[in-house]
Amino acid sequence: MDTVVTTDIHRLIRLPATLHGKTGLKKVEFTIASLDDFDPFKSATAFRGGSEIIFVSKAPEFRLGDEAFGPFRNERVELPTAAAALLICKKRAEVVAQDV
């Protein structure tokens, strides 16, 4: 649960399929019955394809979907778009300019 959103009466609604600005994960609906089995790092990933080259300043090992990434420290890496978006949103990485 996002306690900041839950306690702030001005941010109680998030539209379906919108992205959370601090994680890059999308808002998904699920039933109360499926709460115990819900895994946002699998079900709420917004970007299912592609990859991005990013420079990661510092990030611990993390899981997104069925893959584990990291740890990273001051390195340029190519990651799936969803993993790159998560690190960029968390201010742990920056996009690397690509040669055109």
MOPAC internal coordinates of N, CA, C and O (Angstrom, degrees):
PM7 1SCF
backbone

  N    0.0000 0     0.00 0     0.00 0    0    0    0
  C    1.4380 1     0.00 0     0.00 0    1    0    0
  C    1.5307 1   108.30 1     0.00 0    2    1    0
  O    1.2310 1   120.74 1   -39.34 1    3    2    1
  N    1.2935 1   116.18 1   140.66 1    3    2    1
  C    1.4610 1   122.20 1   177.79 1    5    3    2
  C    1.5299 1   107.41 1   -89.91 1    6    5    3
  O    1.2310 1   120.38 1   -85.04 1    7    6    5
  N    1.3399 1   116.89 1    94.96 1    7    6    5
  C    1.4649 1   120.66 1  -172.66 1    9    7    6
  C    1.5199 1   113.06 1   -63.89 1   10    9    7
  O    1.2310 1   119.98 1   148.52 1   11   10    9
  N    1.3311 1   117.64 1   -31.48 1   11   10    9
  C    1.4680 1   119.33 1   178.26 1   13   11   10
  C    1.5176 1   109.92 1   -64.31 1   14   13   11
  O    1.2310 1   120.32 1   136.32 1   15   14   13
  N    1.3249 1   117.00 1   -43.68 1   15   14   13
  C    1.4671 1   120.94 1   178.59 1   17   15   14
  C    1.5270 1   110.33 1   -69.13 1   18   17   15
  O    1.2310 1   120.11 1   138.24 1   19   18   17
  N    1.3102 1   117.40 1   -41.76 1   19   18   17
  C    1.4575 1   121.29 1  -176.63 1   21   19   18
  C    1.5261 1   111.80 1   -63.01 1   22   21   19
  O    1.2310 1   119.68 1   141.45 1   23   22   21
  N    1.3081 1   118.22 1   -38.55 1   23   22   21
  C    1.4663 1   120.68 1  -177.72 1   25   23   22
  C    1.5195 1   113.62 1   -87.86 1   26   25   23
  O    1.2310 1   119.51 1   168.60 1   27   26   25
  N    1.3067 1   118.54 1   -11.40 1   27   26   25
  C    1.4667 1   122.47 1  -179.85 1   29   27   26
  C    1.5230 1   108.70 1   -96.41 1   30   29   27
  O    1.2310 1   120.31 1   -69.27 1   31   30   29
  N    1.3473 1   117.01 1   110.73 1   31   30   29
  C    1.4655 1   120.61 1  -175.93 1   33   31   30
  C    1.5252 1   113.25 1   -67.00 1   34   33   31
  O    1.2310 1   119.66 1   169.09 1   35   34   33
  N    1.3164 1   118.25 1   -10.91 1   35   34   33
  C    1.4615 1   121.44 1   179.16 1   37   35   34
  C    1.5272 1   112.16 1   -89.54 1   38   37   35
  O    1.2310 1   119.67 1   171.23 1   39   38   37
  N    1.3305 1   118.23 1    -8.77 1   39   38   37
  C    1.4607 1   121.09 1  -177.04 1   41   39   38
  C    1.5320 1   111.43 1  -129.54 1   42   41   39
  O    1.2310 1   119.95 1  -138.16 1   43   42   41
  N    1.2999 1   117.69 1    41.84 1   43   42   41
  C    1.4558 1   119.86 1  -177.56 1   45   43   42
  C    1.5231 1   113.57 1   -84.35 1   46   45   43
  O    1.2310 1   119.90 1   164.86 1   47   46   45
  N    1.3200 1   117.80 1   -15.14 1   47   46   45
  C    1.4604 1   120.30 1  -176.38 1   49   47   46
  C    1.5147 1   109.84 1  -116.74 1   50   49   47
  O    1.2310 1   120.95 1   -49.02 1   51   50   49
  N    1.3108 1   115.79 1   130.98 1   51   50   49
  C    1.4684 1   121.96 1   172.14 1   53   51   50
  C    1.5181 1   105.52 1  -125.35 1   54   53   51
  O    1.2310 1   120.33 1   -54.44 1   55   54   53
  N    1.3101 1   116.97 1   125.56 1   55   54   53
  C    1.4619 1   121.18 1  -178.82 1   57   55   54
  C    1.5246 1   111.06 1   -67.58 1   58   57   55
  O    1.2310 1   120.44 1   -35.19 1   59   58   57
  N    1.3377 1   116.77 1   144.81 1   59   58   57
  C    1.4710 1   120.13 1   178.41 1   61   59   58
  C    1.5270 1   111.82 1   -56.22 1   62   61   59
  O    1.2310 1   121.40 1   -38.38 1   63   62   61
  N    1.3252 1   114.93 1   141.62 1   63   62   61
  C    1.4691 1   123.87 1   176.85 1   65   63   62
  C    1.5265 1   114.00 1    70.07 1   66   65   63
  O    1.2310 1   119.49 1  -171.63 1   67   66   65
  N    1.3390 1   118.58 1     8.37 1   67   66   65
  C    1.4649 1   119.43 1   175.00 1   69   67   66
  C    1.5217 1   108.67 1   -83.98 1   70   69   67
  O    1.2310 1   121.13 1   -22.18 1   71   70   69
  N    1.3196 1   115.44 1   157.82 1   71   70   69
  C    1.4622 1   120.45 1  -177.49 1   73   71   70
  C    1.5168 1   111.72 1   -95.57 1   74   73   71
  O    1.2310 1   121.12 1   -37.51 1   75   74   73
  N    1.3122 1   115.46 1   142.49 1   75   74   73
  C    1.4608 1   121.77 1   172.71 1   77   75   74
  C    1.5261 1   106.85 1   -79.93 1   78   77   75
  O    1.2310 1   120.19 1   -55.84 1   79   78   77
  N    1.2991 1   117.25 1   124.16 1   79   78   77
  C    1.4541 1   122.20 1  -173.67 1   81   79   78
  C    1.5144 1   115.58 1   -66.85 1   82   81   79
  O    1.2310 1   119.67 1   162.44 1   83   82   81
  N    1.3256 1   118.24 1   -17.56 1   83   82   81
  C    1.4650 1   120.03 1  -178.93 1   85   83   82
  C    1.5197 1   113.51 1  -103.23 1   86   85   83
  O    1.2310 1   120.44 1   178.87 1   87   86   85
  N    1.3519 1   116.77 1    -1.13 1   87   86   85
  C    1.4656 1   119.38 1   179.21 1   89   87   86
  C    1.5203 1   113.12 1  -134.46 1   90   89   87
  O    1.2310 1   119.86 1   155.08 1   91   90   89
  N    1.3263 1   117.87 1   -24.92 1   91   90   89
  C    1.4571 1   120.86 1  -174.49 1   93   91   90
  C    1.5219 1   112.40 1    77.85 1   94   93   91
  O    1.2310 1   120.14 1  -174.10 1   95   94   93
  N    1.3346 1   117.34 1     5.90 1   95   94   93
  C    1.4615 1   121.19 1   176.66 1   97   95   94
  C    1.5196 1   108.90 1   -85.24 1   98   97   95
  O    1.2310 1   120.26 1   -28.77 1   99   98   97
  N    1.3395 1   117.11 1   151.23 1   99   98   97
  C    1.4589 1   119.56 1  -177.97 1  101   99   98
  C    1.5135 1   111.39 1   -97.17 1  102  101   99
  O    1.2310 1   121.53 1   -24.91 1  103  102  101
  N    1.3164 1   114.67 1   155.09 1  103  102  101
  C    1.4525 1   121.66 1   176.76 1  105  103  102
  C    1.5165 1   107.48 1   -75.89 1  106  105  103
  O    1.2310 1   120.89 1   -56.14 1  107  106  105
  N    1.3210 1   115.89 1   123.86 1  107  106  105
  C    1.4557 1   120.84 1   177.28 1  109  107  106
  C    1.5227 1   109.19 1  -126.19 1  110  109  107
  O    1.2310 1   120.90 1   -28.84 1  111  110  109
  N    1.3139 1   115.88 1   151.16 1  111  110  109
  C    1.4584 1   120.31 1   177.52 1  113  111  110
  C    1.5196 1   109.36 1   -97.30 1  114  113  111
  O    1.2310 1   120.91 1   -33.64 1  115  114  113
  N    1.3277 1   115.86 1   146.36 1  115  114  113
  C    1.4506 1   121.94 1   174.89 1  117  115  114
  C    1.5183 1   108.00 1  -151.83 1  118  117  115
  O    1.2310 1   121.05 1   -19.64 1  119  118  117
  N    1.3058 1   115.60 1   160.36 1  119  118  117
  C    1.4601 1   119.94 1  -177.79 1  121  119  118
  C    1.5218 1   110.40 1   -85.53 1  122  121  119
  O    1.2310 1   121.34 1   -20.89 1  123  122  121
  N    1.3078 1   115.05 1   159.11 1  123  122  121
  C    1.4650 1   120.67 1   175.58 1  125  123  122
  C    1.5245 1   109.61 1   -59.08 1  126  125  123
  O    1.2310 1   120.44 1   143.08 1  127  126  125
  N    1.3232 1   116.77 1   -36.92 1  127  126  125
  C    1.4725 1   120.77 1  -179.19 1  129  127  126
  C    1.5294 1   111.77 1   -63.03 1  130  129  127
  O    1.2310 1   119.87 1   152.05 1  131  130  129
  N    1.3240 1   117.86 1   -27.95 1  131  130  129
  C    1.4654 1   120.34 1  -178.43 1  133  131  130
  C    1.5361 1   112.76 1   -97.03 1  134  133  131
  O    1.2310 1   120.06 1  -172.99 1  135  134  133
  N    1.3256 1   117.49 1     7.01 1  135  134  133
  C    1.4666 1   121.83 1  -176.76 1  137  135  134
  C    1.5325 1   112.52 1   -57.87 1  138  137  135
  O    1.2310 1   119.77 1   136.11 1  139  138  137
  N    1.3094 1   118.05 1   -43.89 1  139  138  137
  C    1.4692 1   120.71 1  -178.34 1  141  139  138
  C    1.5230 1   112.71 1   -64.21 1  142  141  139
  O    1.2310 1   120.17 1   151.16 1  143  142  141
  N    1.3125 1   117.28 1   -28.84 1  143  142  141
  C    1.4712 1   121.58 1  -178.30 1  145  143  142
  C    1.5217 1   113.21 1   -96.17 1  146  145  143
  O    1.2310 1   120.06 1   175.00 1  147  146  145
  N    1.3263 1   117.49 1    -5.00 1  147  146  145
  C    1.4694 1   120.94 1  -176.15 1  149  147  146
  C    1.5331 1   110.75 1   -72.60 1  150  149  147
  O    1.2310 1   120.68 1   -51.63 1  151  150  149
  N    1.3102 1   116.31 1   128.37 1  151  150  149
  C    1.4588 1   122.31 1   177.77 1  153  151  150
  C    1.5264 1   107.97 1  -125.32 1  154  153  151
  O    1.2310 1   119.82 1   -77.08 1  155  154  153
  N    1.3317 1   117.96 1   102.92 1  155  154  153
  C    1.4673 1   119.78 1  -176.96 1  157  155  154
  C    1.5238 1   113.02 1   -61.82 1  158  157  155
  O    1.2310 1   120.14 1   154.60 1  159  158  157
  N    1.3304 1   117.34 1   -25.40 1  159  158  157
  C    1.4577 1   119.48 1  -179.53 1  161  159  158
  C    1.5271 1   111.93 1   -77.39 1  162  161  159
  O    1.2310 1   120.31 1   175.16 1  163  162  161
  N    1.3268 1   117.02 1    -4.84 1  163  162  161
  C    1.4677 1   122.11 1   171.53 1  165  163  162
  C    1.5216 1   110.24 1  -112.17 1  166  165  163
  O    1.2310 1   120.47 1   130.06 1  167  166  165
  N    1.3290 1   116.72 1   -49.94 1  167  166  165
  C    1.4626 1   121.55 1  -172.25 1  169  167  166
  C    1.5185 1   114.72 1   -80.53 1  170  169  167
  O    1.2310 1   119.74 1   158.53 1  171  170  169
  N    1.3077 1   118.10 1   -21.47 1  171  170  169
  C    1.4635 1   119.93 1  -173.92 1  173  171  170
  C    1.5232 1   114.02 1  -108.82 1  174  173  171
  O    1.2310 1   120.02 1  -167.35 1  175  174  173
  N    1.3188 1   117.56 1    12.65 1  175  174  173
  C    1.4600 1   118.32 1   176.89 1  177  175  174
  C    1.5235 1   108.97 1   -72.39 1  178  177  175
  O    1.2310 1   120.83 1   -50.67 1  179  178  177
  N    1.3070 1   116.03 1   129.33 1  179  178  177
  C    1.4613 1   121.35 1  -174.39 1  181  179  178
  C    1.5197 1   112.40 1   -87.99 1  182  181  179
  O    1.2310 1   120.14 1   147.18 1  183  182  181
  N    1.2906 1   117.33 1   -32.82 1  183  182  181
  C    1.4602 1   121.41 1  -173.45 1  185  183  182
  C    1.5208 1   108.71 1  -107.73 1  186  185  183
  O    1.2310 1   120.45 1   -68.59 1  187  186  185
  N    1.3163 1   116.75 1   111.41 1  187  186  185
  C    1.4630 1   121.21 1  -173.87 1  189  187  186
  C    1.5208 1   113.86 1   -96.71 1  190  189  187
  O    1.2310 1   119.38 1   167.88 1  191  190  189
  N    1.2991 1   118.79 1   -12.12 1  191  190  189
  C    1.4595 1   119.78 1  -177.21 1  193  191  190
  C    1.5100 1   111.53 1  -137.30 1  194  193  191
  O    1.2310 1   121.07 1    -7.03 1  195  194  193
  N    1.2987 1   115.56 1   172.97 1  195  194  193
  C    1.4547 1   121.46 1   176.22 1  197  195  194
  C    1.5122 1   113.29 1    81.09 1  198  197  195
  O    1.2310 1   121.88 1    -5.26 1  199  198  197
  N    1.3176 1   114.01 1   174.74 1  199  198  197
  C    1.4601 1   120.47 1   177.54 1  201  199  198
  C    1.5197 1   108.42 1  -147.46 1  202  201  199
  O    1.2310 1   121.17 1   -18.97 1  203  202  201
  N    1.3113 1   115.36 1   161.03 1  203  202  201
  C    1.4633 1   122.15 1  -179.81 1  205  203  202
  C    1.5234 1   108.87 1  -136.66 1  206  205  203
  O    1.2310 1   121.16 1   -33.57 1  207  206  205
  N    1.3200 1   115.39 1   146.43 1  207  206  205
  C    1.4598 1   120.78 1   172.92 1  209  207  206
  C    1.5164 1   107.14 1   -96.19 1  210  209  207
  O    1.2310 1   121.05 1   -55.17 1  211  210  209
  N    1.3249 1   115.60 1   124.83 1  211  210  209
  C    1.4581 1   121.14 1  -178.39 1  213  211  210
  C    1.5294 1   109.60 1  -133.03 1  214  213  211
  O    1.2310 1   121.33 1   -19.33 1  215  214  213
  N    1.3239 1   115.07 1   160.67 1  215  214  213
  C    1.4603 1   121.00 1   172.66 1  217  215  214
  C    1.5201 1   106.55 1  -106.48 1  218  217  215
  O    1.2310 1   120.80 1   -62.12 1  219  218  217
  N    1.3289 1   116.08 1   117.88 1  219  218  217
  C    1.4648 1   121.52 1  -177.44 1  221  219  218
  C    1.5249 1   108.71 1  -100.04 1  222  221  219
  O    1.2310 1   120.78 1   -58.08 1  223  222  221
  N    1.3355 1   116.11 1   121.92 1  223  222  221
  C    1.4601 1   119.65 1   178.26 1  225  223  222
  C    1.5267 1   110.30 1   -73.99 1  226  225  223
  O    1.2310 1   120.59 1   128.29 1  227  226  225
  N    1.3330 1   116.47 1   -51.71 1  227  226  225
  C    1.4591 1   120.01 1   178.25 1  229  227  226
  C    1.5188 1   108.37 1  -163.63 1  230  229  227
  O    1.2310 1   120.77 1   -53.16 1  231  230  229
  N    1.3137 1   116.13 1   126.84 1  231  230  229
  C    1.4648 1   120.72 1   177.96 1  233  231  230
  C    1.5228 1   108.80 1  -150.39 1  234  233  231
  O    1.2310 1   120.42 1   -44.62 1  235  234  233
  N    1.3225 1   116.80 1   135.38 1  235  234  233
  C    1.4603 1   119.56 1   176.07 1  237  235  234
  C    1.5266 1   109.56 1   -74.36 1  238  237  235
  O    1.2310 1   120.56 1    -7.76 1  239  238  237
  N    1.3047 1   116.53 1   172.24 1  239  238  237
  C    1.4636 1   119.36 1   173.39 1  241  239  238
  C    1.5285 1   107.86 1   -63.36 1  242  241  239
  O    1.2310 1   120.70 1   -41.73 1  243  242  241
  N    1.3252 1   116.27 1   138.27 1  243  242  241
  C    1.4591 1   120.79 1   178.30 1  245  243  242
  C    1.5254 1   109.30 1  -144.46 1  246  245  243
  O    1.2310 1   121.48 1   -19.22 1  247  246  245
  N    1.3186 1   114.77 1   160.78 1  247  246  245
  C    1.4547 1   121.36 1   179.85 1  249  247  246
  C    1.5139 1   109.11 1  -115.66 1  250  249  247
  O    1.2310 1   120.95 1   -40.16 1  251  250  249
  N    1.3165 1   115.80 1   139.84 1  251  250  249
  C    1.4557 1   122.50 1   174.07 1  253  251  250
  C    1.5210 1   106.21 1  -142.59 1  254  253  251
  O    1.2310 1   120.62 1   -59.33 1  255  254  253
  N    1.3249 1   116.43 1   120.67 1  255  254  253
  C    1.4628 1   119.62 1  -172.01 1  257  255  254
  C    1.5130 1   108.76 1    68.19 1  258  257  255
  O    1.2310 1   120.83 1    48.27 1  259  258  257
  N    1.3225 1   116.01 1  -131.73 1  259  258  257
  C    1.4658 1   120.34 1   179.80 1  261  259  258
  C    1.5255 1   112.50 1  -102.24 1  262  261  259
  O    1.2310 1   120.43 1  -169.73 1  263  262  261
  N    1.3267 1   116.79 1    10.27 1  263  262  261
  C    1.4655 1   120.31 1  -176.90 1  265  263  262
  C    1.5196 1   111.55 1  -113.44 1  266  265  263
  O    1.2310 1   121.00 1   -32.46 1  267  266  265
  N    1.3219 1   115.69 1   147.54 1  267  266  265
  C    1.4606 1   122.09 1   173.57 1  269  267  266
  C    1.5231 1   108.01 1  -106.57 1  270  269  267
  O    1.2310 1   120.71 1   -35.21 1  271  270  269
  N    1.3179 1   116.25 1   144.79 1  271  270  269
  C    1.4636 1   122.71 1  -178.62 1  273  271  270
  C    1.5217 1   108.87 1  -132.25 1  274  273  271
  O    1.2310 1   120.82 1   -29.87 1  275  274  273
  N    1.3303 1   116.03 1   150.13 1  275  274  273
  C    1.4495 1   120.80 1   175.51 1  277  275  274
  C    1.5129 1   112.11 1    84.06 1  278  277  275
  O    1.2310 1   121.40 1     9.07 1  279  278  277
  N    1.3091 1   114.93 1  -170.93 1  279  278  277
  C    1.4651 1   126.99 1     0.55 1  281  279  278
  C    1.5297 1   111.66 1   -71.40 1  282  281  279
  O    1.2310 1   121.41 1   -21.75 1  283  282  281
  N    1.3328 1   114.92 1   158.25 1  283  282  281
  C    1.4617 1   121.56 1   179.71 1  285  283  282
  C    1.5184 1   109.86 1  -128.38 1  286  285  283
  O    1.2310 1   120.92 1   -32.48 1  287  286  285
  N    1.3273 1   115.85 1   147.52 1  287  286  285
  C    1.4674 1   120.66 1   175.28 1  289  287  286
  C    1.5207 1   108.10 1  -152.07 1  290  289  287
  O    1.2310 1   121.18 1   -64.56 1  291  290  289
  N    1.3350 1   115.34 1   115.44 1  291  290  289
  C    1.4665 1   122.71 1   178.56 1  293  291  290
  C    1.5243 1   112.13 1    49.01 1  294  293  291
  O    1.2310 1   121.19 1  -125.30 1  295  294  293
  N    1.3441 1   115.32 1    54.70 1  295  294  293
  C    1.4576 1   119.36 1  -179.88 1  297  295  294
  C    1.5100 1   112.21 1  -136.40 1  298  297  295
  O    1.2310 1   122.30 1   -28.97 1  299  298  297
  N    1.3187 1   113.20 1   151.03 1  299  298  297
  C    1.4570 1   121.99 1   173.89 1  301  299  298
  C    1.5276 1   106.22 1   -93.64 1  302  301  299
  O    1.2310 1   120.66 1   -55.49 1  303  302  301
  N    1.3444 1   116.35 1   124.51 1  303  302  301
  C    1.4634 1   120.72 1  -177.32 1  305  303  302
  C    1.5228 1   109.95 1  -137.73 1  306  305  303
  O    1.2310 1   121.38 1   -25.34 1  307  306  305
  N    1.3229 1   114.97 1   154.66 1  307  306  305
  C    1.4598 1   120.63 1   172.09 1  309  307  306
  C    1.5206 1   106.96 1  -105.33 1  310  309  307
  O    1.2310 1   120.96 1   -57.50 1  311  310  309
  N    1.3342 1   115.78 1   122.50 1  311  310  309
  C    1.4563 1   122.27 1  -177.21 1  313  311  310
  C    1.5213 1   110.24 1  -127.93 1  314  313  311
  O    1.2310 1   120.07 1   -22.61 1  315  314  313
  N    1.3304 1   117.46 1   157.39 1  315  314  313
  C    1.4587 1   119.02 1   170.75 1  317  315  314
  C    1.5330 1   109.45 1   -54.97 1  318  317  315
  O    1.2310 1   120.44 1   -31.14 1  319  318  317
  N    1.3144 1   116.76 1   148.86 1  319  318  317
  C    1.4613 1   121.19 1  -175.18 1  321  319  318
  C    1.5232 1   112.40 1   -54.00 1  322  321  319
  O    1.2310 1   119.38 1   139.20 1  323  322  321
  N    1.3249 1   118.78 1   -40.80 1  323  322  321
  C    1.4651 1   121.25 1  -179.08 1  325  323  322
  C    1.5260 1   111.59 1   -62.63 1  326  325  323
  O    1.2310 1   119.95 1   137.61 1  327  326  325
  N    1.3214 1   117.70 1   -42.39 1  327  326  325
  C    1.4668 1   121.45 1   179.40 1  329  327  326
  C    1.5294 1   110.50 1   -68.74 1  330  329  327
  O    1.2310 1   120.41 1   139.71 1  331  330  329
  N    1.3252 1   116.82 1   -40.29 1  331  330  329
  C    1.4691 1   120.48 1   177.50 1  333  331  330
  C    1.5258 1   110.40 1   -63.24 1  334  333  331
  O    1.2310 1   120.16 1   136.53 1  335  334  333
  N    1.3373 1   117.30 1   -43.47 1  335  334  333
  C    1.4655 1   120.89 1   179.47 1  337  335  334
  C    1.5200 1   111.49 1   -61.70 1  338  337  335
  O    1.2310 1   120.24 1   138.81 1  339  338  337
  N    1.3288 1   117.14 1   -41.19 1  339  338  337
  C    1.4687 1   120.73 1   178.81 1  341  339  338
  C    1.5248 1   110.66 1   -59.76 1  342  341  339
  O    1.2310 1   120.03 1   132.44 1  343  342  341
  N    1.3311 1   117.55 1   -47.56 1  343  342  341
  C    1.4677 1   120.39 1  -178.76 1  345  343  342
  C    1.5198 1   111.92 1   -67.60 1  346  345  343
  O    1.2310 1   119.98 1   142.76 1  347  346  345
  N    1.3223 1   117.65 1   -37.24 1  347  346  345
  C    1.4677 1   120.57 1   177.85 1  349  347  346
  C    1.5271 1   109.89 1   -66.10 1  350  349  347
  O    1.2310 1   120.18 1   135.04 1  351  350  349
  N    1.3310 1   117.26 1   -44.96 1  351  350  349
  C    1.4692 1   120.78 1   179.08 1  353  351  350
  C    1.5261 1   111.78 1   -63.31 1  354  353  351
  O    1.2310 1   120.54 1   147.32 1  355  354  353
  N    1.3199 1   116.56 1   -32.68 1  355  354  353
  C    1.4694 1   121.19 1   178.86 1  357  355  354
  C    1.5221 1   111.95 1   -81.96 1  358  357  355
  O    1.2310 1   120.67 1  -177.42 1  359  358  357
  N    1.3317 1   116.32 1     2.58 1  359  358  357
  C    1.4711 1   123.12 1  -179.28 1  361  359  358
  C    1.5300 1   111.87 1    60.12 1  362  361  359
  O    1.2310 1   121.21 1  -146.04 1  363  362  361
  N    1.3269 1   115.30 1    33.96 1  363  362  361
  C    1.4588 1   121.78 1   176.44 1  365  363  362
  C    1.5278 1   111.26 1  -101.20 1  366  365  363
  O    1.2310 1   120.81 1   170.07 1  367  366  365
  N    1.3594 1   116.06 1    -9.93 1  367  366  365
  C    1.4704 1   120.03 1  -175.55 1  369  367  366
  C    1.5230 1   110.14 1  -150.47 1  370  369  367
  O    1.2310 1   122.10 1   -15.94 1  371  370  369
  N    1.3273 1   113.59 1   164.06 1  371  370  369
  C    1.4685 1   121.37 1   176.45 1  373  371  370
  C    1.5245 1   108.28 1  -132.58 1  374  373  371
  O    1.2310 1   121.22 1   -26.77 1  375  374  373
  N    1.3293 1   115.27 1   153.23 1  375  374  373
  C    1.4582 1   120.96 1   177.83 1  377  375  374
  C    1.5244 1   107.95 1   -70.74 1  378  377  375
  O    1.2310 1   120.93 1   -41.72 1  379  378  377
  N    1.3227 1   115.83 1   138.28 1  379  378  377
  C    1.4694 1   121.68 1   175.84 1  381  379  378
  C    1.5177 1   107.48 1   -92.18 1  382  381  379
  O    1.2310 1   120.47 1   -50.46 1  383  382  381
  N    1.3260 1   116.71 1   129.54 1  383  382  381
  C    1.4645 1   120.52 1   178.99 1  385  383  382
  C    1.5220 1   108.89 1   -62.38 1  386  385  383
  O    1.2310 1   121.18 1   -47.69 1  387  386  385
  N    1.3155 1   115.34 1   132.31 1  387  386  385
  C    1.4657 1   121.46 1  -179.00 1  389  387  386
  C    1.5271 1   109.46 1   -97.99 1  390  389  387
  O    1.2310 1   120.53 1   -39.80 1  391  390  389
  N    1.3070 1   116.58 1   140.20 1  391  390  389
  C    1.4572 1   120.70 1   175.49 1  393  391  390
  C    1.5186 1   108.48 1   -70.80 1  394  393  391
  O    1.2310 1   120.47 1   -43.77 1  395  394  393
  N    1.3201 1   116.71 1   136.23 1  395  394  393
  C    1.4613 1   120.56 1  -179.59 1  397  395  394
  C    1.4986 1   110.67 1  -101.21 1  398  397  395
  O    1.2310 1   120.10 1   180.00 1  399  398  397

